Amino acid sequence: MDVLIKASQLILSLSILVVLHELGHFLPAKWFGMRVEKFYLFFDPWFSLFKIKKGGTEYGIGWIPLGGYVKISGMIDESMDKEQMKKPPESWEFRSKPAWQRLIVMVGGVTMNLILAMVIYAMLLFTFGEKYLPTANMKDGIWCIDSLAEDVGFRNGDKIISVDGKKVENFQNVTHEMLYAKNVQIERNKKDTTLIIPKDFIEKLIDKRAPFLYPRIPFLIGGFSENSNAEKAGIKKKDRVIALNDSAFKYYDEFRAIIAPFKNQTVKLKVVREKETLDVSVNVDSTGKIGVSPGFMDLKSLRSAGIYDFSVTQYGFFASFPKGIEKAIEKLSDYIRQFKLIFNFETGAYKGVGSFISIGDLFPAQWEWEPFWELTAILSVVLAFMNILPIPALDGGHVMFLLYEVITRRKPSDKFMEYAQYVGMFLLISIMVYALGNDILRLF
């Protein structure tokens, strides 16, 4: 069921992005009097799921849900319609129009994706506001949720001061900033310390595919192991453990350290259940465990429970748009930074390149509109950036050749454009195969 929900969100998100991207090509083509033969969501080799013809354009839905396209007459694109290109140019064809008009048509899709991202961010800010956990508000430091944190040098309770000397206001951005940094400044036991980020940090982070630093959370009972001593003693799910043998603690990671010396002994736990506080005696096994798993609390739950003070900013309708534009530009700049890391083979970032499997896994296993639109906005930024890369077969490839034509006043030959299209398609298919291979390897 989880896979179905994620897949549904992915298909809906991509459908919105593809339709609007192609609309960005379609509208200016129509304005400039070009004939648009097809407007398709998804690809339709051999047959389509639906099609209708109106105003000289065939609108349809293909059966391969990996993108979409508009076919403009007189343009060498992925359709490779060479027969049409052999005929004399007609006034309504792409190739007959001035270079500046063709340039506007080609950048229309990318422009539409950027505008979409800005609008989505603006509406998210207007509807939900901006909420985040300030790093400075984590008075008791961080929780090393994964061994990667300890490999870097973090310990439970460390307070993050800065990353490469730069203060990170939003705790959720700490890991992100570490991708580009050489060191992290922390406070441990009231002393400042600098941790050196290893060169293979990104590669290890990709292998983990999970958070490694997290806010410290209270010890809520999330579940029980088989033959759990805690369950036998009467402890229930959602109980909150606050003390062991009268030694009070606030966080789950503290409990793990406190219980270690009590192997094969009986301990007294103080437990809060709704409004009642109970003392429960529990046997500790030979491994120092009582047979429970902690209830994980996401940031929304931590905020609702008042465990941490979050920064909350609400935006009016008009105030949300400048902030939405700013956020979209920030995401684009950041994605460009990440893209550069892929070509630095020392980081191992190239191993993180993924296909639609990785993208689909980003969506939550339950349908929530806020994360859905947040991910759709990010994907819209990514789609805009990837499409403007100067690779033949992408919008950026066409833009590159059009700029050459504008500057030199010499138009590349149809034969050259045809071969360039083949090269671009080969590169794109190679990247897709590599990305899919990465995802398949991660499944095993």
N, C-alpha and C positions, 0 to 999 in steps of 0.2 A: 504493500500500500504506500509506503514511504517513497519508493522509487516512482510510482505512478504520480504522486503529488508533485514530486520534484520535476519529473518529465513534463507534466502539464504546465507548470510554471515556466519552464524553459521554453517550451513551444509557444506559449502565449507571449512571453517577453520578446523572443526572436521575431515573431510575427509582427508585433508592433514596430520593432526596430526596422525590419526589412521593408515593410509597407511604406513607412515614412521616409526611409532612405531612398527608395525607388521613386517615391512621390517627389523628392527633391530633384531628381533628374527629369521626371515626367512633366512637371508644371512649366519649367523654363523652356523645355523642348516644344511644348504646345504654344507657349507665348511667342516663340520665335518662328512659328509656322512649320516646324518639323513634323513629319509623320511618325507617330509612335505605333508600331505594329502590334506589340504585345506588352502587357503589364501583368507580371506573374508573381504571386507569393509561392515560394518553393519552386523547385525545378521540375520540369515536365518532359523528360525524354520518353518518346514513344506514345505517351498518353497523359492526360490531365484528369484530376478528380472533378474539376468543375471549370466551365468556361462560358463566356458570353461575349458577343461582339457588339460594340456600340461606338458610333462616331469614328469608324475606321480602325479602332483599337480592340484587340482581343484581350479581355480581362479573365484571369483564371487562377486556379490553385493547382500546383503540381503535387506529385506524390513523394518527392524526396525533400524532407523538411530541413534543408541545410542553407537556405538563403532565398533569393528571388532575383528578378531582373526586369528591366524594360528593354525592349528591342526597338531601337530607333533606326529608321531607314537610312541607308548610306553610311553606316558606321561599322567599322571592323571591331567586333566585340567577341564575347565567348561563343556566340552562335556560329562564327566563322562562315557567314553567308557570302561566299566568294562569287556566286553567280550574279548577285545583285551588283557587286562592285565592278563587274566586267561591262556593265551597261553604262551609257553616257549619264552623267550626273543630272538629277532632276532638281528643280528649285526647292522642293520640299524635303530634300535629303540633308542629313547632318553634314556631309562633306561639302555641300554647296554653300553653307552659311559662313559668315565671317568668323575668324578665329576667336574673337572676343565672345561671340555668342556661344560657340562650342565650349569655350572655357567655362562660362557660367553654367552651362548644362552639366559639365563634368564635376564641378565643385558643389553642385546643388545637393547631392546626397550627403556629403560630409557636413555641409552647412546645416542641413536639416537635422542630422544626428546631434550636432552640438547645441542647436536651439532646443531640441527635445530634452537633452540632459539639463539644460538651464531651467526649462519650465518645470521638469519633474522635481528638481532640487528646490525650486521656489515653492512649489505646492506642498512638498514634504515639510518644509520649514513653516509654511503657513498653517498646515493642518496639525502637525505633531510637535512643532517647535524643535529647538536644538537642545539635546540632552547628552551630557557626557560626564564621566568621572574625572575630575581634575587630579592629576598626579600628586599635587601637593596635599590633597585631602586624604590620602592614604597614610594616615598618621602612624599606623603600625607596620607599614611596609608591604612587601609583596609575598605571594605564595609561589614557590617553585613547583608548579603543577606537573612538570616533566623533567626527566634527567638532563635534557638539553640545557636547562637553566643552570643546573649545577656544573655542567661541563664548561659553560661560559665563565662560571665563578660566582653566580648568585647563590644566596642563602635565604631561607625563609626569614622575613622580617627586614630585609634590606630596603632602604628607602632610596628611590631613584631621584637623583639630583638633576642630572642632565645627560644628554647623549652627544658626544663630541663637543662638549662645552655649551651645548644649546639646550635650554630648558624646554621640556615637552609638556605643554599645558594639558593635553588630553591623554590620559593613560593608555587608551586604545591605540594611540599613535606611537607608543614607545617601541614596540617590536618593529613597526614599519620603519622608523627612523634608524633602527639598528642595521637595516639592510645596507645602508650607505655609510655607516660610521666605522670608526676604528676603535673607539672605546666608550665606556659608560661610566659615569661618575655616580657613586652611591654613598650612602651613609650607613655604617654598620657599627652598632654599639657606640654610637655618638662620635665615631671617627670617620672621616672622609676617605674613601678608597676608590681607585680607578681599576676597572676591569677591562682587559684587552679582548676585543671581539676577534675570535679566530677567523682565518681566511675562508675556511670551509663552513662557516656559520650558516650561510644561505642554503647550501647543499643539505646540511643536517636538518634545517628547518623544513625544507621540501620533503625530506624523507619522513619526518614526523607528521606533517599535515594536520597539526593540532596546536592549540595554544601551549606555550611553555611557561609564560608568566601570567599570573592572574591575581586579582584582589583576594586577600585572605577572607575565607568564608566561615561562618559558624558551623558547628558540627551538627547537622541535621541528618537523621537516619533516613537513608534513601532506599535501602533494601537489605536483605539478609542472604547469607550463604547457606548451603545445605547443612543441616544439623547445627545451626547457629546457636552459640551459647547465649548471645544477647536476646535472641527471640525466645529461647527457652526460659530466660529470666523474666520475660514479660515486657520487654522493650518493644515499642511499636514504630511503624513508619511515621515520619514527620516529627517524632520526638526530637527535642534539642538537648544535647548533652552539654552541661556547663561546668562540671567538676568531676574529678577523680580522687577518691579518698580525701575529700575536702580541699583538694588543690584546684582552685578555680582557674578556668582558662576561657578565652574568647573564640579561638579559631580551631578548626579541624587539624591543621598541621601541628599545633601545640599538643593536641591529644596524642598524636602519633609518637611524639617524643616522650611524653609523660608515661605512657603505658608500657614502653619498651622494657623497663626493669622488672615488670610484674608477670613474667612468663610462668605458667603453671600455678598461678595464685588466684585468689578471689579478691576482686576490687569492688568498691562501692562507687557507683556512678550517681551523680545528681542530674535528674532529667526533668525538663520542662515539657509538660503535655497540656496544650491549650493554656488554661490559666492556673494549672496545678503543678507544683514542684514535688517530685518523688525521689526517694532514695532506692536504688535498685542494686542488688548484689549480683555480680556477673563473674563467671569463671573465665580466665584468660588462658588460651591454649599455649602449646610449646613454642609457637612462632610469634607470640606476643599479640595475638589478634582475638577479637571477640565475635567475629563472624558477621560484620556489618559492612555496608558500602555507604559512603556519604552521599547525601542528597545534593547534587550540583545546583548552584544558584547562578542563573545568568545575570547580566548587569541590570536588566529590567526588574528582576526579583530583588536584587540587592537594593535597588533604589526604592521599590515599593515597601520593603521591610524596614527602610530607614537605617540600614547597616552603614551606608556611606552617604555623605552629602554630595549630591550631584549638582552640576551647573545646569540650570534650566533657563532657556531664553525663548520667549514667544515672539513671533513676528506677525505684524499686520499684513494685509494682502499686498499693498504696494511696497512695503519694506522688505518683503520676502524676495522680490525679484532681483535687486542688486546683490543680495546675499547668495541667491541661487546662481547667478552668473559667476560670482566670485568662487563659489564652491566647484562649479563645473570646470573652471579654468585651473583651479588647484588640482583637481583629479587628472586633468589632461597633462599638466606639468609633471605630476607625480608618475603617471604611466610612462611618460617619456624617460624619466629617470630609471624606472624599472626595466624598460626595454633595453637601455644601454647596458644594464648588468648582464643580459643574456650573452652579449658578445665578449664579456670578460670571463674567459673559461676557468680562471682560478676560483671564481665564486661558486661554480656549479649551478648557476641560475638557469642555464639552458635545460637542466633536467626538470624544471618546473613548467616548461611549455606543455600545455594540455589541449585536448580537443573538446568537443561538445560534452564528453563524459565529465571532465573536470568542471566545466561551466555549469552543468546541471547539478553537480554535487554542491555548488555554492548555495543553492536555494534551500530554504528550511524544509523539514519533513512535514510541516503543517502550513496550511495556507494562511499567511498574514500579509496584509497589503503593504504595510510600511517596509519590511525587508524586501518584498517583491519589487516595489518601485525604486527602492535604493539600488538594488542590483541591476534593474533595467537601466537606470541612469548611468551607472558605471559601465555597463556593456555598450551603451550608446556612445560614450566617450571612447571606449576601446575600438568600436566599429569605425568611428570617425578617423581615429589615428591610423588604424591599420589600412583603411581604404585610401588614405592620402599618401602612403608610402610610394616612392617612385619605382614601382614594379609594374611592368607591362601586364595587362589583364586586370589591374586594379585601376580605380579612378585616378590615383596618383600617377600611374604610368601614362595615361592619356593626357593628364595635365602637364607632365614633363615634356611630352612631344609638342603639345600646343604652345607651351612657353617658348620652346625652341623655334617654332614657326613664327611666333610673334616677334621674337628678337631678330631672327635671321631673315624673316620674310620668305623662307623656303619651307615648303610643305614636304614632310617625309613621304616617300612613295608608298602606294598601297601594298606593294610586295614587302617592303621593309616593315610596315605596320603588321602585316600578316605574320611574318616570322617572329617579330617582337611579341605578338600575342601568344604564339606557341611557346616561346621561352618563358613568358610570364606564367602561363598555365602550368608548365612543367614545374616551375619553382613553387607555385602555390600547392600543387598536388603533393610535391615532396614534403613541404612543411606540414600539410595535413596528415600525411602518412606518419611522419616523425612524431607529431603531437599525439596521434592515436596510439602509436607504439608506446609512448611514454605512459599513457593512461592504462593500457593493457598490462604493462609491466608492473604498475602500481597496484593492480588488482590481485597480484599473486605474491 
